[in-house]
């Protein structure tokens, strides 16, 4: 791993008039964070002062979780939580089943709800946000707050040469996990204080100096055990980049390429799947989650360690340039434009699923016969995955992202949120059932990562001389390991629920 050119990072600090904010030093840079917990619920009426209605707009992945968590947390405060859906939406029945109703004024047509909101949490799809944003902006009350859980809308407005209305607050609270986990871990938090999904928050527009406390109140009400600061621009870039790289696109390309490599080496389909996928989503993931990246190398046999180092070196070198391209495409707005353009094709050309391919049929068989003993850590698979992960870390470091965001978006969200789902249901299941934006990015870039391994990295392994005795250059001394150790102390009180 070559030396990384680091953009000087500024302190990432914030203050609150309501909550006690703490600081942590990550690679020599101070960052603020809020430690959550149910003992803070009594402060929410002050944090959300003046807010009488919160509208949760949309019922996709995040909508059900956020609406129900907010309703439960804010019960008895006088703050009403209302779900807003488009007329004729198929989700109306699901919202009613969750206890929201037109009769009680907690379920209504999207724009009607927004007109009555003091805080509007916009959770409709990215394409719908791009299509409907002018109607939504017109419906917002002057002085109210627009809340986002993803920065896509900012990115879209920048590509279209538009801005948010000047007469509203604009904030974001972004859970570092899928909506169902946001709900399940909140429910577990009734018994275990601190159970929940960590979040990041951003303040894009602040009319009267209260936007930070509104965002922090929203995060606490969702059950977040820890809340970190970002910017909306940094969030959309790191999020879109991450899901196209190590969170989804790269990991899909990695397991596909490894599976073919192991088949070519003479493995049975089941053994190839065990080595390529089960090892990655099982013991490799668990080791990184609980002990860090270095522990993967430390737990290997001498032969496994040699395989790790060979695979790490060629993968890091091959993937870093490709990830720089992904990052540039996100920053330029090209990825956002491609998502908006694709939405117009879906009626004619719906996205097909990848789960029916031979590899994923093998995966279904393997998962069905799992015993209590997981497969061992495969050194070559581990080296390939860790090389990819560190390449993403260094691209974000070089572009000046805060380390709390780098570690959360590149490592923690991968091993504590997405890979557990992939282990339970399959990587292909995740690719077929994530957000439209993520699905499009994964399908576009996943094959590029796969080709990079099959055409560049793996042939370079074959042409290597003897494996060096030393670990990959810079790997053991990278500051991300200490950052990960510090942030590992801020893991939720229970593991993510995937049932």
N, C-alpha and C positions, 0 to 999 in steps of 0.2 A: 504494500500500500504506500503510495508516494505521499510526500508531505502535502498537507492541505493548506491552501491559501485561505486564511481566515479573515473575513470582514469583521472589523471591530464592532463588537456588540455593546449596546448601551444598556444601562440598568433598566430593568423592566418592572417598574414600581407603580403602585396605586395606593390610594387612601380611601377610607370609608368613614362617614359620619356615624354609622350605625354599628358596624361589626369591628371586632379586633383583628386587624390584619397582621400577619407575620411575614418575615423575610427569610430567604434561603440564598446561599451563595453557590452558584453553579458555574464551574470553570472560571472562577474569579469575578463573576458578574452577579450583582444582586438582583433577585426577583422576588416580588411579593406574591403571597398566596393567602387564601382564606380557608381555614380549617372548618368544615361544616359539621353537621350533627343536629339531631332533633332538639337539643337544648337551645338552639338558635331560633326555633320556630316562633317563640314568643316575641322576637324582634321584628318579625315580618310586617306587622301593621305599620311600624315606623318606617321600615325600608320602602314599603309600597304605599306610603301615605298619599292620599288623593286618588288612588286607583280603586274604583268601585267595580269595574268589570274587566276581566281578562278574557279575551277571545282567543281560542285555540283553533286556528284555521287549517283544516286538512285532517285526514284520518289515515295516513300511510303508516310508516314505521314509527315515527316519533309522536304523531298526533295522539293516539290512544294512551300512550304512556304519560306524556306530559299533561294531558287534560285530566287524567285520573289522579296523578300525583299531586297536581296543583289543587284540585278539588278537595282531596283528602287533607292536605296540609293546611289549607286556608279555611277549612270548615269552622264556622263560629266567628270569623273575623269580619263578616259583612262584605267580603269581596266575592263576587259571583264569577264562576268560571263557566263560560259558554262556548260550545263547539259550533263552528261555522263551516257549512259544507255547501257545495254547489247544488243548485236545484236539480233533483232527480238523481243525485249521487247514490251509487250502490252502497256506500258506507253509512247511509243514514240508519239503516236497520242495525248495524253494528254499534253505532253510537247510542242508539236507544237501548240496546241490550246492555250497554255499560252504564246505564242509568241517567243518560242525558235525554231531555224531552222538550218538545215544543210547548207542552202545557205548562211546564214549570219555568219556561223562559231560558232553558240551558242548552237549547239546540235550535238552530235557525239557519236561514240562507246566508251564505258567506258575506256578501256585501252588507246586508242588513245588520249582521252581528258586528262587523267592523265599524259601522257608523255609531254604534253605542259603546265601543271599547275605549278604555283609557290605556290599556296595554294590549296590542294585537300581536300574537305569536304566530307568524306565518310559516306553516309547515307543509304547504302544498308542494307538488313536484317542481323541480327546477324549470322545466319547460313551461309549466303553468304559470310560474312566477314571471317568466319572460313575456308570456302571452298576455297576462292579465294585470301587469303591474300598474298601468295607468288607471284602470278602474279601481284598483285597490288604493292607490295614492289619493284619488279623488274622494274615496269614502272615509279616509282617516280624519279624525277630529283634529283641528289645530291644537297643538300643545300635547297631544297624546304621544305614546311611545310605540314604535314598530320594533318588534323583536324577531330575530332570525336565529336559526340553529345551524346555519351554513352560510358562507359568504358568497354563494353563487350570484345572488341578485346584484350585489355590488359589482362583481365582475362583468355581469351582463350590461349593467348601466354604463360602465366604462367603455365597453365595446360599441355601445349605441350612442355614445356622446350625451348621455343623460345623467341626472343626479336625483338623489332623494329629495322630496319636498323639504324646503328650508324651515318649515314651521312645526317639525316633529322631532322627537328624540329618535335615534336609531341605535339599537344595541344588539348584541348577540350573546347567546349562551349555547355552547356547543358540547353536548354530551359525547364522551369518548367511548361510545358503544352503541349498539343497535337499540331501537326503541323497546323491543320486548325485554331486554336486559335492564333498561332504565326502570321499567315497571317491576320486574321480578325482584331486583335488588332493593328497590324502595320497600316492597312488601316485606322482604327479609329484615329490613332496617327497623321494622316495628319491634323486633325482638333483639336485634344486634345493632346498637347505635354505631353509625359509621359505615354500614352497608349501603352501597349505592354506586353510581358511576361518576368518576371525576369529570369535570367540565373545564372548558376555557371560556372566557368572556371577553367581549370587546365593546367599546363605546365609539361609535362612528360620529354621532351628532349628539350634543348635550345642550339643551336650551337653558337650563337653570342650575346646573351643577349637581343634579340628583340622579343622573343617568347611571352612574357607577353603582349606587346603592340599589337602584331598581334591578339592575342586572344581577348583582350579588344576591338580592332577595329572591329573584327567580331561580337562581342556581340552588340556593339553600332549599327552597320549596320543592325542587325536584328530587332532593335527597342526596346531592353531591357531597361526598366526604371531603374533597379538596377542589378548589377553584383557582385556576391560573389565569393570568392576563395575556391577551394577545391583541392584535388589531384585526379588523375585518378583512383587510387586504392580505395580511399574512396568513390568516386562517384559510381563506379560499385557495390561496396558492399552495400551502402545505397540504391541504385536504385533497384537492384535485390531483396534485403531484403524487401524494402518498397512495391514493387508491389506484392510480395508474401504475404505480411501482410496487413497493414491497407489500402493501396491504392486500392487493388483489392481482393487478396485472402481472407483476414480476413473479409472484408466487405461483400463479397459474402456469406461466411459461416455464418456471423452474421444474415443477413436478412433472409436466408433460415431457420435457427434455430428459429428465433423469429416468423416467419410466422407460422411454425408448432406449436410452443408453444401457440400462440394466438388462432389458430384453435382448439387446444386441450382444451383450456379454454372456448370454446363455441362461439367464434367470427365468423361472416360470413367471407367468403373469402375476400370480399372487405374491411371489417373493419380490418381484420388481415393484409392485405396488407398496408392499411393506417398507422397502428401502426408500422409495422415492417420496411417498406420501405419509404413510402411517408413522414413520420415524420422525418426519418433520413436524406434523401436527400433534404428535404425542410427546415422546421424551425430549426431543430438541426444544420444542415450545415450552414444556414444563421447566426444563433446566434454565432457559433464558429468563422465564418469568420469575422463578424463585431465587436463582443464584447468579444470574447475569450471563453475558456473552462469553466471558473468559472461562466460565465453568464448563462450557461445552467442550472446549479444547482440553481442559484438565481431566475430564472424565474418560477420555478416549484411551484405548490401548495404543502402544507404539505404532502398530500398523494403521490403526484408525487415525492417529494424529498425523501421520504422513499423508494419508488421503485427504484429511482436513486441510492441510497447508497447501497441497497441490491444487485442490479445488478452489480454495479461498483466493489464492493469488490470481488465477486466470479469470475467475468470475468478477472479482473487484475491478480488474483492469478492463474487462469487456463491458461491464454494466455501467461504469461511472460515466463514460461518454454518452451512452444511450440515455441515462437518467438526466444528464445535463440537457439533452435534447427535449426530453419530456418536460423538464422544468421550464425551459424557454418557451415551449409551445403553450404551457399554462399561463405564464406571465404575459405573453403577447396577446392573449385572448383567443387564440386559435382553437383551443380545446372547448371553450365556452361556445364559440360560434358553431363548432361542429355538433355540439349537443342540441342547440336550438334548431339547426338545419335538419338534424336527424328526426326531430319530433314531427316534422311535416311528412315524413315518409312512412311512419308507423302504420297508418291505415292501409297502405298498399303493401308494405313489406314489414310485417311484424318480426321482431327479433326471435330467432329460433333458439332452441336450447342446446347446450353442449353435453348434457348429462347422459345422452344415449350412446356416446362413443365407447369403443371397446374398453378403454382404460377405466372409465367410470362405471361400466358394468362390472368390471373386475373389483373396483372399489366397493361396490354394493355387496358383493360376495364376501370380501374380506371383513367389512364392518359387521356383517351378519354372523360371522364365526369368531368374533373377538373373544378371547379368554381374559383371565385376570392378569396375565403377564404381558406387558406391552413389548413391542419389538425394541431391540437395543438402538442406541444412537449410531446411525450410519455416518462414518467419518466423511465420506465424499459428499453426501447430502448435506451434512452440517456445514461443511466448508463452503459449499455453493450458496446455501441460504445466508450464512453469516457474511460472506463476501458481498452479497447483494444488499444486505441490511446496512453494512458499513458504508457502502458506496452512496446509499441514499442519505445517511447521516452526514457524510462529508459534503454532499451537494447543498444541503440545507445550512450547514456550518458556513460554507463559503459564501452563501448569500445572506448571512447575517440574521438568521432566525434565532429566537431565544431558545436556550437549551431545554427549558421545560416543554416547549412545543416540539422541538426536535425529538426528544426522547419519547414523548407521548405519541406523536404521529408516526414515528418510524419503528418503535420497538414495543412500547407498552400496549398501545392499541392493537398491534399485530398479535402479540403473544397472550394478552389477557382478554381480548374481545373477539377478534375475527377468527383466529386459528382454532379456538375451542369450538366454534360453530362448524368450521370446516372439518374438524376431527369428528364431530358428532354426526354430520350429515353429508360431508364431502365438499371438496373445493369447488367442484362443478355446481353443486347445489347453491353455494354462495354466489358464484358467478351468475347463475340463472335467476337469483331471487334478491339481489341487492338493488339499490336505486337505479333508475334508468341512466343517470349520469355515470355512475360507477360501472354499470354493465357495458355501456358504450366504450368507456375508457379501457376497460379490461380486454374487451374484444379487439380493440384497435392496437393496444400495445403489448398484450400478452404474447401474441405470435412473434413480435419483434424480439422480446426477451428470449423466447424459446429458440429462435433462429440464431441469436447471438451466442447462446450456449452451444448449439449443435454445429454451427459453422465456424466459430472463432474460438471459444473457450475450451471446449472439449478436445478439438484437434491440438491446441497448444499444450494440453496436459500430456498428450501422446508424444509430443516432440520435446518435452522437458527432459533435462538430464536428471541427475540424482536429486532427490528432494532435499532442500536445505535443512540443516539441523536447527536453524533459528526459526522462531515463529514468523508469520508474515510481518513485513516491515510496518512498524507503527501500531500494530494491532494491540499488543499488550499494554502499551503506554497511552493509548488514546484517552482523552479526558471524558469521553462518553461513559466509560465504565464507572467512574466515580459518580458522575451525574446519575446514572442508572441506579447505583447503590443508594444514593440519597433519595431519589424519587421512589425507589422500591419501598422505602419506609412509609410512603404515602399511598400504598395500595389499599383498595377497599378492604373492609374487615372480613369479607367472605369472597370466595371465588365467583366469577361470573356464572350465572345460571343459563343453561342451554336446553333445559327440558321443555 
